[in-house]
Amino acid sequence: MVSKATEEEFLFLAEEEQEAAPESPHSGEWHLLIVDDDEEIHTVTRLALSDLLVLNRKLVFHHVYSGKEALAFLKTNPNIAVILLDVVMESDNAGLQVVQQIREQLKLDEVRIVLRTGQPGYAPEESVIKEYDINDYKTKTELTRNKLVTTIIASIRSYQQIRTINQNRLGLQKIINAGSNLLEQHSLHEFSEGVVTQISSLIGLHAEGVLCAQIEDDGSASDNIYVLGAAGNYAPYIKCRLERLNNDRIIQQITRCLDQRQHIFTDRDTVLYLGNSEHAAAVYLETNRPVEDFDRQLIEVFLSNISIGYENVTLFQQLKHAAFIDPLTKTPNRNEFTVLLQDTRRLDPEQTVAVLVDIDHFSDVNDGLGQEIGNELLVAVTHRLVAQFGEIAQIGRIGADVFGLIGPQSALTPESLTSIFDMPFQCSEHALQVNATFGFCRLKDSAKQGISILKQVYIALNRAKKHLVQNFEYYDAQMETMMMERLVMLRSLRSDFQRNKLQLWYQPQVCLKTGKVIGLEALLRWPQTEGGFVSPATFIPLAEYSGLIIEIGDWVLQQACLMLQQLTHAGYTGVRIAVNVSMPQFRHHRFVQSVIDCIEQYQVEPARLELEITESVVMDDPKAVIAALEQLKAFGIKVAIDDFGIGFSSLSYLQQLPLDRIKIDRTFIKDFQGVTGSLIAETIVHLGQKLGLATIAEGIETAEQQQLVAAMGCEEGQGFLYAQAMPATELFQYLKTTKS
């Protein structure tokens, strides 16, 4: 029989004396939680197990004194290997309730639990074992030191096995996920990290190692060795060069493994060769012990199964890189830049701006110096942008000569971006001085994401290109509203034109000496369903911008020639018609021939058709305009220059133009009360006389204005004094009532 004193001091007794084991080096720790409301139990348990090494690791003790404290502790410290748990504490079954909450609420299925009770027979051992996930259930009197040690060792081994299975499952899941999501951004790195974790799990080690290869982030071969995947303390070094580890042992072992193309096993570490000559990698693991033959066999089987997977992941990484990275500058392309703009919630909208940088006249570099020099310029611009903003902003190339940036508004300013282009860019033997235009969009001004934000920055960039003073513009919601209104108007214009809703009206031109109608100016009108008309100043520029003016211009010419034909049949053979021509029409390769074809189709005299051009059209491309007008003039068609004097007149081009008539702009006629207006009008008349050109004054509204321009020597007039523009149905009635 055992005395009471012996029962109370059971942990100090041993079933048999054992010789002291020699000390051996250990690595790692096992964390043990003692849950008991008796302070003495804590003390004697710690003393009994203080020198115990399990699987070459020492024990670390944690102490709590109630079930409530135990649960609170485990919420913040889940990596406990074994819990020694008293059944009876604040209540008779407090320990059993703790077990249930550990498994069901905290979801801690790895930790091993040993129930202890000082009240033998309180709960039947068999029923507790069946109903609760525990390792053992013993009375405190049963646990001598040797039995406690045996229980702890068995529990820790069980804990390690369960953790190995779980780690194995998690590592395998990472590889499966990486394999099934090859097109995700980090698939290669996820796969590599999974390899490290999986191999560590196979041989019962905590994941601590790296997978390295001579491969760039795009999957292409490299002269440098990079960390593709890592676990444990090395996780922060993923995507870094191997030298960044600052560990000579790892660098030496990895390099040796890749050179020899074979595994390396030592007492300190293990280095595994993976892949083939084209897609090779080395996996370094900190083992701190030799790897057993059985584990080596497992590793060989595992590596043979994943080698093809590694090769496939590498190939898919190359495909993914081609889809999202610009091959020239190695920065995100338009697709990737759009993805970066997609989740703006990760950014601070109040402080972040998206920017587009458009190199001015980049095509001139390509055309003049060649594409290779153009590419060097793009790379040089990239390097300068990265040097200036690489630490604070995302930078990408999203167009041929357009770069995108996302970063803090305080740093990405028009001034800081302009400074990038202050100094010339050295490209081969050329020092290229280029400028750029910038479009900005503050994220706080945009409720959209991704491609919508990119569209808004482009709106700002396009507005900036039209500025004459500054080279940047910030997006404003009103810009998009105006653009949408223009698009709606353009669709409506196109629709109405196709449905023949546009009209051609005519304003008479008279001889100031005889008062006879000698000509008509054809003026385009766009009536609206609800009444009224859209101003030509609004829709003509829109038609020119969209290219619709080519079709409309052909229609106007046909209508004008048809009217000349009708005037001839009605006996008005001395009346000409003037038609305005825009620059897009001159640029069209069939413009000259289309005018000639139209005249021949309606069989009208070429001299009765007059083409009116503005100074801005001439100055846009003088050589092309002069060449086209000379062909038309040779065919007999008349030419007039409209709004003369209000543009940037060039007398040299005026002398070269095959003109018949100069139109004095209404601005100078209206300003006859001032000295300047009458002086300029008189100068234009005298200039026309010197060049042998007829002159016609626009905007004559009063008899006094008519007398003044006539006194200057002007031959013809046009304005409200004679008639407003009128539709064709009213024109013949007007001609009947006037001299013609």
C-alpha positions in Angstrom: 0.0 0.0 0.0 1.0 3.6 -0.7 0.9 6.1 2.1 -1.0 9.4 1.8 2.2 11.3 1.9 3.5 9.2 -0.9 0.4 9.9 -3.0 0.7 13.7 -2.5 4.3 13.7 -3.6 3.9 11.3 -6.5 5.7 13.5 -9.0 8.9 13.5 -7.0 9.1 9.7 -7.1 10.4 7.5 -9.9 9.4 4.0 -10.7 13.1 3.2 -11.0 16.2 5.3 -10.8 17.7 6.2 -14.2 21.2 7.3 -15.0 21.6 10.8 -16.0 21.7 11.0 -19.8 24.5 12.9 -21.4 23.6 16.4 -22.7 23.1 16.8 -26.4 22.5 19.8 -28.6 18.9 20.6 -29.3 16.9 22.7 -31.7 13.4 24.1 -31.5 11.0 23.9 -28.6 7.8 22.2 -27.5 5.3 24.5 -25.8 3.4 22.9 -22.8 0.4 24.5 -21.2 -0.4 23.5 -17.6 -4.0 24.3 -16.6 -4.7 23.7 -12.9 -6.1 25.7 -9.9 -3.4 24.2 -7.6 -0.2 26.1 -7.6 1.7 23.1 -6.2 0.7 21.0 -9.2 2.3 23.6 -11.5 5.5 23.6 -9.5 6.0 19.8 -9.3 5.1 19.3 -12.9 7.6 21.9 -14.1 10.3 20.3 -11.8 9.6 16.8 -13.0 9.8 17.7 -16.7 12.3 20.6 -16.6 15.3 18.5 -18.0 13.3 16.5 -20.5 14.2 16.6 -24.2 11.7 15.2 -26.6 12.9 14.6 -30.2 15.9 16.7 -29.3 13.8 19.7 -28.3 13.3 21.2 -24.8 10.0 22.0 -23.2 8.7 25.5 -22.6 6.1 25.8 -19.8 3.1 28.1 -19.7 0.8 28.3 -16.7 -2.9 29.3 -16.2 -5.2 28.5 -13.3 -8.7 28.2 -14.7 -10.6 27.1 -17.8 -11.5 30.7 -18.7 -7.8 31.7 -18.5 -6.9 28.7 -20.6 -9.2 29.6 -23.5 -8.1 33.2 -23.4 -4.4 32.1 -23.6 -5.0 29.7 -26.5 -6.8 32.4 -28.5 -3.5 34.3 -28.8 -1.1 31.4 -28.4 -2.4 28.5 -30.7 1.0 26.8 -31.1 0.8 24.7 -28.0 1.9 21.0 -28.4 0.4 19.5 -25.2 -2.1 20.7 -22.5 -2.1 19.2 -19.1 -5.6 19.9 -18.0 -7.2 19.6 -14.6 -10.8 18.4 -14.8 -12.1 20.0 -11.7 -11.4 23.7 -11.3 -14.0 26.5 -11.1 -16.6 23.8 -11.6 -16.7 20.0 -11.4 -16.4 19.6 -15.2 -14.6 22.7 -16.1 -11.8 20.8 -17.8 -14.2 18.8 -20.0 -15.9 22.1 -21.1 -12.5 23.5 -22.0 -11.7 20.5 -24.2 -15.0 20.9 -26.0 -14.4 24.6 -26.6 -10.8 24.0 -27.7 -12.0 21.6 -30.4 -15.3 23.2 -31.5 -14.8 26.9 -31.0 -11.1 27.5 -31.3 -10.8 24.8 -33.9 -7.5 23.6 -32.5 -7.3 20.0 -33.6 -3.5 19.6 -33.5 -2.9 20.3 -29.8 -2.8 17.1 -27.6 -4.7 17.2 -24.3 -4.0 15.1 -21.2 -6.8 15.3 -18.6 -5.8 15.0 -15.0 -8.0 14.7 -12.0 -7.4 14.5 -8.3 -10.8 12.8 -7.7 -10.6 9.2 -8.8 -13.8 7.8 -10.3 -15.3 11.2 -11.0 -15.9 10.5 -14.6 -15.6 7.0 -16.2 -12.4 6.9 -18.1 -13.9 4.9 -21.0 -16.8 7.4 -21.7 -14.5 10.4 -21.6 -12.0 8.9 -24.0 -14.9 8.1 -26.4 -16.6 11.4 -26.2 -13.7 13.8 -26.2 -10.6 14.2 -28.4 -8.0 13.7 -25.8 -4.7 11.7 -25.5 -5.1 10.4 -22.0 -7.2 10.7 -18.9 -5.5 9.9 -15.7 -5.8 10.5 -12.0 -3.0 12.5 -10.5 -2.0 9.6 -8.3 -1.3 7.5 -11.4 1.2 9.8 -12.9 4.6 9.1 -11.4 7.4 10.9 -13.0 8.2 8.1 -15.5 4.6 7.7 -16.5 4.2 11.5 -16.9 7.3 11.6 -19.1 6.0 8.7 -21.2 2.6 10.4 -21.6 4.3 13.7 -22.6 6.6 11.9 -25.2 3.6 10.0 -26.7 1.5 13.2 -26.8 4.3 15.2 -28.5 4.9 12.5 -31.0 1.2 12.4 -31.8 1.1 16.2 -32.1 4.1 16.1 -34.5 2.4 13.5 -36.6 -0.8 15.4 -36.9 1.1 18.6 -37.7 3.1 16.8 -40.3 -0.1 15.5 -41.9 -1.7 19.0 -41.8 1.5 20.7 -43.2 1.6 18.0 -45.8 -2.0 18.8 -46.8 -1.4 22.6 -46.8 1.8 22.3 -48.8 0.1 20.0 -51.3 -2.8 22.4 -51.5 -0.5 25.3 -52.4 1.0 23.3 -55.2 -2.5 22.3 -56.4 -3.6 25.9 -56.2 -0.6 27.1 -58.1 -1.0 24.4 -60.8 -4.7 25.2 -61.2 -4.3 28.9 -61.2 -1.3 29.2 -63.5 -2.4 32.5 -64.9 -2.5 34.3 -61.6 0.1 36.9 -61.0 2.3 35.0 -58.5 1.7 31.4 -59.7 5.4 30.6 -60.1 6.2 31.9 -56.6 3.2 30.2 -55.0 4.3 26.9 -56.6 7.9 27.4 -55.4 6.8 28.2 -51.9 4.6 25.1 -51.9 7.5 22.9 -52.9 9.6 24.1 -49.9 6.6 23.6 -47.5 5.7 20.2 -48.9 9.3 18.8 -48.8 9.7 20.0 -45.2 6.4 18.3 -44.3 7.4 15.1 -45.9 10.5 14.7 -43.6 8.9 16.1 -40.5 10.6 19.5 -40.4 9.3 23.0 -39.8 9.3 24.8 -43.2 12.5 26.8 -43.3 14.2 27.1 -46.7 14.3 28.6 -50.2 13.8 27.5 -53.8 16.2 29.3 -56.2 16.8 29.2 -60.0 18.6 31.1 -62.7 15.4 32.6 -64.0 13.9 36.1 -64.4 10.5 37.0 -63.1 9.1 36.5 -66.6 10.3 32.9 -66.7 13.2 33.5 -69.0 16.7 32.3 -68.4 19.1 34.5 -66.4 22.8 34.7 -65.5 21.7 35.6 -61.9 20.2 33.3 -59.3 16.8 34.4 -57.8 14.8 33.3 -54.9 11.5 32.0 -56.4 9.9 30.6 -53.3 10.7 30.7 -49.6 9.3 29.7 -46.2 10.0 30.6 -42.6 12.6 33.4 -42.0 13.5 33.5 -45.7 10.0 34.4 -46.9 10.7 38.2 -47.2 13.4 37.4 -49.8 11.1 36.1 -52.5 11.9 37.7 -55.9 15.3 38.9 -54.6 18.7 37.8 -55.9 20.3 35.0 -53.9 23.1 37.4 -52.7 20.4 39.4 -50.7 20.2 36.5 -48.2 23.7 37.4 -46.9 24.3 33.8 -46.0 27.5 32.4 -47.5 26.5 28.8 -46.7 23.2 28.9 -48.6 24.8 30.8 -51.6 27.6 28.2 -51.8 25.3 25.2 -51.5 22.7 26.5 -54.0 25.4 27.3 -56.5 27.1 24.0 -56.1 23.8 22.1 -56.5 22.9 24.0 -59.8 26.4 23.4 -61.1 26.6 19.7 -60.3 22.9 19.1 -61.0 22.5 16.7 -58.1 21.2 16.6 -54.5 23.5 17.5 -51.6 22.8 16.0 -48.1 24.8 17.1 -45.1 24.3 17.0 -41.3 23.3 20.7 -41.4 21.3 21.1 -44.5 19.8 19.5 -47.6 19.9 20.9 -51.1 17.7 19.2 -53.8 18.1 19.5 -57.6 14.8 20.0 -59.4 13.9 20.0 -63.1 16.1 19.6 -66.1 18.9 21.5 -68.0 16.4 24.0 -69.4 14.3 24.5 -66.2 16.5 23.8 -63.3 16.1 24.8 -59.7 17.6 24.1 -56.3 15.7 23.7 -53.0 17.6 24.5 -49.9 16.3 23.2 -46.5 17.7 23.8 -43.0 17.5 20.3 -41.5 20.1 20.5 -38.7 20.3 16.7 -38.9 20.9 14.1 -41.5 18.0 13.1 -43.6 17.1 9.4 -43.2 17.2 7.0 -46.2 13.4 6.5 -46.0 12.9 10.3 -46.2 15.3 10.5 -49.1 13.1 8.0 -51.0 10.0 10.1 -50.3 11.8 13.2 -51.5 12.8 11.4 -54.7 9.3 10.3 -55.4 7.9 13.7 -54.7 10.5 15.5 -56.9 9.9 13.2 -59.8 6.2 14.0 -59.6 6.6 17.8 -59.4 9.5 18.3 -61.9 7.0 18.4 -64.9 4.8 20.7 -62.8 7.7 23.1 -62.2 8.5 23.1 -65.9 4.9 23.8 -66.9 4.6 26.6 -64.3 7.7 28.2 -65.7 6.3 28.1 -69.2 3.0 29.5 -68.1 4.9 32.3 -66.2 6.5 33.2 -69.5 3.0 33.4 -71.2 1.6 35.4 -68.3 4.5 37.8 -68.4 4.0 38.3 -72.2 0.4 39.2 -71.5 1.0 41.7 -68.7 4.6 43.0 -69.1 5.9 45.3 -71.8 8.9 43.4 -73.3 10.9 46.5 -74.1 10.8 48.4 -70.8 10.1 45.4 -68.5 7.3 47.4 -66.9 3.5 46.7 -66.6 1.8 47.0 -69.9 -1.7 48.4 -70.5 -3.4 45.2 -69.3 -1.5 45.1 -66.1 -1.8 48.9 -65.5 -5.6 48.5 -65.8 -5.5 45.7 -63.2 -3.5 48.1 -60.9 -6.3 50.6 -61.3 -9.0 48.1 -60.7 -8.8 47.9 -56.9 -8.5 51.5 -55.9 -9.7 50.7 -52.4 -6.2 49.6 -51.5 -5.1 53.2 -52.4 -5.7 56.4 -50.6 -8.0 58.2 -53.1 -7.6 61.6 -51.4 -3.8 61.5 -52.0 -3.4 59.4 -55.1 -3.3 60.4 -58.7 -3.2 58.5 -62.0 -1.0 60.1 -64.7 -0.4 59.5 -68.5 2.8 60.8 -70.0 2.7 61.2 -73.8 6.0 61.9 -75.5 5.5 64.7 -78.0 6.3 64.0 -81.7 7.7 60.6 -80.9 6.9 59.4 -84.5 9.4 62.0 -85.8 12.2 60.1 -83.9 11.1 56.8 -85.3 10.7 58.2 -88.8 13.9 60.3 -88.8 16.3 58.2 -86.8 14.9 54.7 -87.0 12.9 52.4 -84.7 16.0 51.2 -82.8 16.7 54.8 -81.7 13.1 55.2 -80.8 13.2 52.1 -78.6 16.4 53.4 -76.9 14.5 56.6 -76.2 11.6 54.7 -74.6 14.0 52.7 -72.4 15.8 55.9 -71.4 12.6 57.6 -70.4 11.6 54.5 -68.4 14.9 54.5 -66.5 14.5 58.2 -65.7 10.9 57.7 -64.5 11.9 54.7 -62.4 14.9 56.6 -60.9 12.6 59.5 -59.9 9.4 57.8 -58.9 10.1 54.1 -58.8 10.0 53.9 -54.9 6.7 55.7 -54.6 4.7 55.0 -57.8 3.6 52.2 -60.1 5.0 52.8 -63.5 4.0 51.2 -66.8 4.1 51.6 -70.6 0.6 51.5 -71.8 1.0 52.7 -75.4 3.6 53.2 -78.1 4.8 56.4 -76.6 2.6 56.7 -73.5 3.6 55.9 -70.0 1.3 55.5 -67.0 2.0 56.2 -63.3 0.0 55.7 -60.1 1.2 57.4 -57.0 0.9 60.2 -54.5 -0.4 63.4 -55.8 2.1 65.4 -53.8 5.0 63.8 -55.8 3.4 63.3 -59.2 3.0 66.9 -60.2 3.2 68.7 -63.6 6.4 70.3 -62.4 8.1 67.1 -61.2 7.1 65.2 -64.4 8.2 68.1 -66.6 11.6 68.0 -65.0 12.2 64.5 -66.2 12.4 66.0 -69.7 14.6 68.9 -68.9 17.8 67.2 -69.9 18.4 65.4 -73.3 18.2 61.6 -73.4 21.3 59.9 -74.7 20.4 57.3 -77.4 23.5 55.8 -79.1 25.3 58.8 -80.5 22.2 61.0 -80.4 21.3 63.4 -77.6 17.5 63.8 -78.0 15.7 66.7 -76.4 12.0 65.8 -76.2 9.0 67.2 -74.4 5.9 65.5 -73.1 2.2 66.1 -72.4 0.5 65.0 -69.2 -3.0 63.9 -68.3 -3.9 63.6 -64.6 -6.9 62.1 -62.8 -7.2 62.4 -59.0 -8.7 59.2 -57.7 -10.9 61.2 -55.3 -12.5 62.8 -58.4 -13.4 59.3 -59.9 -16.0 56.9 -58.6 -14.9 54.3 -61.1 -12.1 51.7 -61.4 -9.8 50.0 -63.8 -10.4 50.8 -67.5 -12.9 53.6 -66.6 -10.2 55.5 -64.7 -7.8 55.0 -67.6 -10.4 56.4 -69.9 -10.7 59.5 -67.7 -7.0 60.1 -67.7 -7.0 59.8 -71.5 -9.7 62.5 -71.6 -7.5 64.8 -69.6 -4.5 63.9 -71.8 -6.4 64.7 -75.0 -7.5 68.0 -73.6 -3.9 68.8 -72.6 -2.8 68.2 -76.2 -5.1 71.0 -77.4 -3.7 73.5 -74.9 -1.6 76.2 -76.4 -0.2 77.4 -73.1 0.3 74.5 -70.7 1.3 70.9 -71.3 -1.0 69.2 -68.7 -4.6 68.9 -67.7 -6.5 67.4 -64.7 -9.6 65.4 -65.3 -12.9 67.0 -64.4 -16.2 65.2 -64.6 -17.5 68.0 -66.8 -15.0 66.9 -69.5 -16.6 63.5 -69.7 -20.1 65.0 -69.7 -19.1 67.3 -72.6 -17.5 64.4 -74.4 -20.6 62.3 -74.0 -22.7 65.2 -75.3 -20.4 65.4 -78.3 -20.8 61.7 -79.0 -24.5 61.8 -78.6 -24.6 64.8 -81.0 -22.3 63.0 -83.5 -24.5 59.9 -83.5 -27.6 62.2 -84.0 -25.8 64.1 -86.8 -24.8 60.9 -88.5 -28.3 59.5 -88.2 -30.0 62.6 -89.5 -27.6 62.9 -92.4 -28.4 59.3 -93.4 -32.1 60.1 -93.2 -31.7 63.2 -95.4 -32.6 65.6 -92.7 -29.8 68.1 -93.3 -30.7 71.1 -95.5 -28.7 73.4 -97.7 -29.8 77.1 -97.5 -28.6 79.9 -99.7 -27.7 83.6 -98.9 -27.7 86.0 -101.9 -24.6 87.9 -102.9 -25.2 91.2 -104.9 -23.3 93.6 -107.1 -22.9 96.8 -105.2 -23.1 98.9 -108.5 -26.2 97.3 -110.1 -27.9 95.6 -107.1 -28.3 92.4 -109.1 -28.0 89.0 -107.4 -24.8 87.6 -108.9 -24.2 84.7 -106.5 -25.3 82.5 -103.6 -23.4 81.1 -100.6 -24.5 77.6 -99.8 -24.9 77.3 -96.0 -25.5 74.0 -94.2 -28.4 73.8 -91.8 -29.3 71.0 -89.3 -32.9 71.3 -88.2 -34.1 69.8 -84.9 -37.3 67.8 -84.3 -38.4 70.1 -81.5 -37.8 73.2 -83.7 -34.8 75.4 -84.2 -31.4 74.6 -85.7 -28.0 73.5 -84.3 -25.4 76.1 -85.0 -22.9 75.2 -87.8 -20.2 76.5 -85.4 -21.1 73.5 -83.2 -21.6 70.6 -85.5 -19.2 71.4 -88.4 -16.1 71.0 -86.2 -17.6 67.8 -84.9 -18.2 66.5 -88.4 -14.6 67.5 -89.4 -13.1 65.7 -86.3 -15.1 62.5 -87.0 -14.4 62.4 -90.7 -18.2 62.7 -91.5 -17.5 66.0 -93.2 -16.2 64.0 -96.3 -19.6 62.5 -96.9 -21.4 65.7 -96.0 -19.1 67.7 -98.2 -19.9 65.5 -101.2 -23.6 65.8 -100.5 -23.3 69.7 -100.3 -21.4 69.7 -103.7 -24.1 67.6 -105.3 -26.9 69.8 -103.9 -25.1 73.0 -105.1 -24.6 71.6 -108.6 -28.2 70.4 -108.7 -29.3 74.0 -107.7 -27.0 75.4 -110.4 -28.7 73.1 -112.9 -32.2 74.3 -111.7 -31.1 77.9 -111.8 -30.0 77.4 -115.4 -33.3 75.9 -116.4 -35.1 78.8 -114.7 -33.0 81.3 -116.7 -30.7 82.5 -113.9 -27.5 81.7 -115.9 -25.5 84.5 -114.4 -25.7 83.3 -110.8 -22.8 81.4 -109.2 -22.9 79.3 -106.0 -20.1 79.4 -103.4 -19.4 76.2 -101.3 -17.2 76.1 -98.2 -14.5 73.4 -98.2 -12.7 72.2 -95.0 -9.2 70.7 -94.5 -10.3 67.1 -94.2 -11.8 67.3 -97.7 -8.6 68.6 -99.1 -6.7 65.7 -97.5 -9.0 63.1 -99.1 -7.2 61.6 -102.1 -10.4 61.8 -104.3 -11.4 65.4 -103.4 -10.4 67.0 -106.7 -11.8 64.3 -108.9 -15.1 64.2 -106.9 -15.6 67.9 -107.6 -14.9 67.5 -111.3 -17.2 64.4 -111.4 -20.0 66.3 -109.7 -19.8 69.2 -112.2 -19.8 66.8 -115.1 -22.7 64.8 -113.7 -25.0 67.8 -113.5 -23.5 69.4 -116.6 -23.0 72.9 -115.1 -20.4 75.5 -116.0 -17.3 75.1 -113.8 -17.0 78.9 -113.5 -20.4 79.0 -111.7 -19.1 76.9 -108.9 -16.9 78.8 -106.4 -15.0 77.0 -103.6 -14.5 79.1 -100.4 -11.5 78.3 -98.2 -10.4 79.9 -95.0 -6.9 81.1 -94.1 -6.7 78.4 -91.4 -7.2 75.7 -94.1 -4.5 77.2 -96.2 -2.0 77.4 -93.3 -2.7 73.9 -92.1 -1.0 72.4 -95.2 -0.3 75.1 -97.8 1.4 72.9 -100.4 -1.4 70.3 -100.5 -4.1 73.0 -100.7 -2.3 75.0 -103.4 -1.8 71.8 -105.5 -5.5 70.9 -105.2 -6.7 74.4 -106.0 -4.5 74.7 -109.1 -6.0 71.5 -110.5 -9.5 72.8 -109.9 -8.6 76.2 -111.2 -7.3 74.6 -114.4 -10.7 73.0 -114.8 -12.4 76.4 -114.6 -13.7 76.4 -111.1 -13.5 79.7 -109.1 -11.8 80.0 -105.8 -12.4 82.5 -103.0 -10.6 83.0 -99.6 -13.1 83.5 -96.8 -12.8 85.5 -93.6 -9.6 87.2 -94.9 -7.8 89.2 -92.3 -8.8 87.5 -89.1 -6.3 84.6 -89.3 -2.6 84.5 -89.5 -2.3 85.7 -93.0 0.8 85.0 -95.0 1.1 87.2 -98.1 3.6 84.9 -99.7 1.0 82.1 -99.7 -1.7 84.5 -100.7 0.3 85.4 -103.8 0.8 81.7 -104.6 -2.9 80.8 -104.2 -4.9 80.6 -107.5 -7.6 82.9 -106.2 -10.5 84.8 -107.9 -12.0 86.6 -104.9 -11.3 87.8 -101.4 -14.1 88.0 -98.8 -13.8 90.8 -96.2 -14.8 89.4 -92.9 -17.9 90.8 -91.2 -15.8 91.8 -88.2 -14.3 94.7 -90.1 -17.6 95.8 -91.6 -19.2 95.8 -88.2 -16.4 97.9 -86.8 -16.7 100.7 -89.4 -17.4 103.2 -86.6 -13.8 102.7 -85.4 -10.8 103.8 -87.4 -9.2 100.4 -87.3 -12.1 98.5 -88.9 -12.5 100.8 -91.9 -8.8 101.0 -92.4 -8.3 97.2 -92.6 -11.3 96.8 -94.8 -9.9 99.5 -97.2 -6.5 97.9 -97.1 -7.9 94.5 -98.1 -9.8 96.0 -101.0 -6.7 97.8 -102.3 -4.7 94.5 -101.9 -7.3 92.7 -103.9 -7.1 95.3 -106.6 -3.3 95.1 -106.8 -3.5 91.3 -107.1 -6.3 91.5 -109.7 -8.8 89.8 -107.3 -12.5 90.7 -106.8 -13.6 91.7 -103.3 -16.9 90.9 -101.5 -17.8 92.3 -98.1 -19.7 90.0 -95.7 -22.1 91.2 -93.0 -23.6 94.3 -94.6 -26.6 95.2 -92.6 -27.1 98.9 -93.2 -27.2 101.2 -96.2 -24.4 103.3 -94.6 -22.1 100.2 -94.5 -23.0 99.5 -98.2 -22.0 103.0 -99.2 -18.7 102.9 -97.3 -17.5 99.6 -98.8 -18.6 100.7 -102.3 -16.7 103.9 -101.8 -13.6 101.9 -101.0 -13.9 100.1 -104.4 -15.4 96.9 -103.1 -17.5 95.3 -105.9 -19.8 92.9 -104.1 -21.7 92.6 -100.9 -23.5 90.0 -98.7 -25.6 90.4 -95.6 -29.0 90.9 -94.0 -29.4 94.2 -95.8 -30.1 92.1 -98.9 -31.5 88.9 -97.5 -30.9 86.2 -94.9 -30.1 82.6 -95.8 -33.2 80.8 -97.1 -34.1 77.3 -98.1 -34.3 76.3 -101.8 -38.1 76.5 -101.8 -38.0 80.2 -100.9 -35.0 81.0 -103.1 -36.8 81.2 -106.5 -39.5 83.3 -105.1 -36.9 85.7 -103.8 -35.1 85.8 -107.2 -38.4 86.7 -108.9 -38.8 89.8 -106.8 -35.2 91.0 -107.2 -32.9 91.9 -110.0 -30.9 89.0 -111.3 
